[in-house]
Amino acid sequence: MNSLPLPSSVAPGCEVQHPVDLDQVRQLHQDILGVEKAQRMAEFFSLLGDANRLRILSALAEQELCVCDLAAVVRMTESAVSHQLRTLRTMRLVSYRKQGRNVFYYLKDSHVLNLYREVAEHLDEPD
C-alpha cells in the first residue's frame, strides 16, 4: 500500500489534518515556559551537567562543610573545589557562612536539596 507524504502542516503521527483549536493553543501558550525562563532553566540544568559539581552538591546535601573538608570528601584539590563553589554560588545553589576564619558552605535552600533528592531517587528506581 502506497502512502502519500503528509502535507507540511500535518504533524508526524497525525493521520488526518484537523483544525487547530485556537482556544486551546492560546491557553497552552500562556501556560508553557516563556523563552527567557526556558533559557535560564537550560543554563541551570547545564550547570548540573558536571559530575564534580554534583558530587559537591551531594556532600553538601548531607551537611555543611568548609572547603578543605569538602575537597577531602570529593577527592579534589581545594582550588578546584573553590572554583566549583564559585560557580554554584553564582547560580544561587550554595551559600556560605563565616565562623571566625573558617567559611562553611551549604545548600542555599530546600529547592536545591529537593531537586537533588528527587533526581537521585529517580535514578535509583528499577527499570
GUTI-281269 format. One line per 2 residues: number of its first residue (from 1); their letters; for each residue x, y, z of N, C-alpha, C. Coordinates in steps of 0.02 Angstrom, whole numbers. Example, Ala and Ser with C-alpha at 12.3 -4.5 7.8 and 13.67 -1.06 7.14 Angstrom:
<pts>
1	AS	660:-284:390:615:-225:390:660:-165:390 | 642:-112:354:684:-53:357:645:2:394
</pts>
This chain:
<pts>
1	MN	42:-59:0:0:0:0:44:62:0 | 35:105:-48:73:166:-52:40:219:-10
3	SL	82:255:28:53:311:66:81:375:38 | 39:424:37:59:489:12:95:527:68
5	PL	145:567:51:177:607:103:127:655:134 | 135:666:199:91:713:233:107:784:214
7	PS	57:825:209:71:896:196:112:925:254 | 149:976:242:194:1004:293:155:1030:354
9	SV	91:1044:345:52:1071:401:27:1016:448 | 37:953:430:14:898:472:74:871:510
11	AP	68:867:575:123:843:616:132:768:606 | 194:743:610:204:671:606:161:636:658
13	GC	131:582:640:88:546:686:14:562:677 | -1:619:647:-70:636:632:-90:601:568
15	EV	-146:568:571:-168:533:511:-210:577:466 | -243:624:495:-283:670:456:-271:740:482
17	QH	-277:787:438:-270:856:459:-334:877:494 | -327:912:549:-386:937:584:-375:1010:601
19	PV	-430:1046:611:-422:1117:626:-389:1127:694 | -348:1177:698:-314:1193:760:-365:1223:809
21	DL	-363:1199:871:-406:1225:923:-373:1289:951 | -394:1346:924:-361:1409:942:-366:1426:1016
23	DQ	-422:1410:1047:-429:1423:1119:-379:1382:1158 | -373:1319:1140:-325:1276:1174:-253:1299:1162
25	VR	-237:1318:1102:-170:1342:1085:-154:1406:1124 | -203:1452:1127:-192:1514:1165:-180:1500:1239
27	QL	-220:1454:1267:-212:1437:1338:-143:1405:1350 | -125:1358:1308:-60:1325:1316:-3:1374:1308
29	HQ	-11:1420:1262:41:1471:1251:53:1511:1315 | -1:1524:1352:5:1561:1415:35:1517:1470
31	DI	24:1452:1467:44:1407:1520:115:1380:1514 | 142:1376:1453:208:1347:1445:263:1396:1465
33	LG	323:1371:1472:379:1413:1489:390:1468:1437 | 405:1527:1461:425:1580:1416:496:1568:1393
35	VE	515:1600:1340:581:1590:1311:636:1608:1361 | 629:1665:1394:681:1687:1441:689:1638:1499
37	KA	633:1617:1528:637:1570:1585:664:1502:1561 | 644:1481:1502:670:1418:1475:745:1422:1466
39	QR	770:1479:1444:842:1488:1436:878:1484:1504 | 849:1518:1554:879:1517:1621:878:1446:1650
41	MA	825:1409:1638:821:1340:1662:872:1296:1626 | 880:1306:1562:930:1268:1524:1000:1281:1551
43	EF	1015:1343:1568:1080:1360:1597:1088:1327:1665 | 1034:1327:1704:1035:1295:1770:1050:1221:1763
45	FS	1013:1187:1718:1023:1115:1710:1091:1099:1679 | 1117:1142:1636:1183:1129:1609:1236:1135:1664
47	LL	1224:1179:1712:1268:1186:1769:1272:1120:1807 | 1216:1086:1812:1213:1022:1847:1239:965:1805
49	GD	1260:979:1744:1286:927:1699:1358:911:1711 | 1386:933:1766:1456:920:1783:1459:873:1843
51	AN	1493:816:1836:1495:766:1889:1527:792:1953 | 1578:834:1946:1611:860:2007:1564:906:2046
53	RL	1527:948:2011:1479:991:2045:1425:950:2079 | 1402:897:2046:1352:854:2077:1378:819:2139
55	RI	1441:798:2138:1471:767:2197:1477:816:2254 | 1493:879:2238:1496:931:2290:1426:942:2318
57	LS	1376:947:2275:1307:955:2300:1286:895:2342 | 1308:836:2322:1292:775:2360:1319:779:2431
59	AL	1381:802:2437:1411:809:2503:1375:862:2544 | 1360:918:2512:1326:972:2547:1253:955:2563
61	AE	1225:907:2528:1157:883:2546:1159:846:2613 | 1217:822:2631:1224:787:2695:1238:835:2753
63	QE	1282:883:2741:1299:932:2793:1340:989:2764 | 1342:1044:2801:1384:1099:2779:1457:1081:2791
65	LC	1500:1106:2748:1571:1089:2752:1614:1149:2733 | 1675:1152:2760:1723:1201:2738:1757:1174:2675
67	VC	1792:1217:2639:1823:1198:2575:1871:1140:2585 | 1913:1143:2637:1963:1090:2646:1930:1022:2659
69	DL	1878:1020:2701:1844:957:2713:1806:934:2651 | 1776:980:2616:1739:963:2555:1787:935:2502
71	AA	1846:965:2496:1896:941:2449:1917:869:2466 | 1925:855:2530:1945:788:2552:1889:738:2537
73	VV	1827:758:2549:1770:713:2538:1763:695:2465 | 1768:743:2420:1757:730:2349:1822:715:2312
75	RM	1878:714:2348:1944:698:2321:1963:743:2262 | 1959:807:2277:1979:859:2229:2025:907:2266
77	TE	2061:948:2229:2102:999:2261:2057:1054:2289 | 2082:1089:2339:2044:1144:2368:2031:1198:2315
79	SA	2080:1209:2272:2072:1259:2219:2015:1240:2172 | 2013:1176:2153:1960:1153:2107:1892:1157:2141
81	VS	1888:1139:2204:1825:1144:2241:1804:1216:2247 | 1850:1261:2262:1833:1332:2267:1806:1359:2202
83	HQ	1836:1338:2147:1812:1359:2081:1740:1335:2069 | 1727:1272:2085:1659:1245:2076:1610:1280:2123
85	LR	1631:1295:2184:1586:1329:2231:1569:1399:2207 | 1617:1433:2176:1602:1500:2147:1547:1494:2094
87	TL	1554:1443:2052:1503:1433:2000:1436:1417:2032 | 1435:1374:2082:1372:1356:2115:1342:1416:2152
89	RT	1384:1458:2180:1359:1519:2213:1328:1567:2163 | 1359:1573:2104:1333:1617:2052:1262:1598:2033
91	MR	1249:1533:2030:1181:1510:2013:1136:1503:2075 | 1160:1528:2132:1122:1529:2195:1102:1459:2219
93	LV	1147:1410:2206:1134:1342:2231:1164:1331:2299 | 1219:1364:2313:1251:1358:2379:1263:1428:2407
95	SY	1271:1429:2472:1288:1490:2506:1340:1472:2559 | 1361:1522:2597:1411:1508:2648:1400:1551:2709
97	RK	1431:1529:2763:1431:1569:2824:1502:1568:2851 | 1521:1623:2881:1588:1628:2910:1583:1616:2985
99	QG	1631:1577:3009:1637:1566:3081:1710:1576:3097 | 1725:1634:3124:1795:1652:3136:1831:1658:3069
101	RN	1885:1620:3061:1922:1620:2998:1899:1566:2950 | 1852:1525:2971:1827:1471:2930:1764:1491:2892
103	VF	1757:1463:2832:1698:1475:2790:1666:1408:2777 | 1602:1402:2795:1565:1340:2786:1513:1349:2731
105	YY	1511:1301:2684:1464:1303:2629:1405:1256:2643 | 1348:1275:2617:1287:1235:2625:1241:1247:2565
107	LK	1194:1201:2555:1144:1210:2502:1101:1270:2521 | 1089:1312:2472:1057:1376:2485:985:1370:2511
109	DS	947:1325:2482:877:1318:2505:852:1248:2492 | 793:1235:2516:764:1167:2511:749:1148:2439
111	HV	740:1197:2394:726:1180:2324:784:1140:2294 | 844:1162:2308:904:1128:2282:908:1058:2311
113	LN	898:1053:2376:901:988:2410:846:942:2383 | 786:968:2375:731:927:2349:745:904:2278
115	LY	771:948:2236:788:930:2167:840:875:2167 | 892:884:2206:945:834:2211:916:766:2232
117	RE	876:766:2284:848:703:2310:800:671:2260 | 759:710:2226:712:684:2176:748:650:2119
119	VA	801:683:2094:839:654:2038:874:590:2061 | 905:592:2120:940:532:2146:890:475:2154
121	EH	831:489:2180:780:437:2189:756:411:2121 | 747:455:2074:726:434:2006:777:386:1976
123	LD	841:402:1984:893:360:1954:899:293:1989 | 878:289:2052:882:226:2089:822:180:2075
125	EP	771:205:2041:712:165:2027:730:110:1977 | 702:50:1988:715:-4:1939:680:11:1873
127	D	706:-16:1820:676:-5:1753:609:-37:1747
</pts>
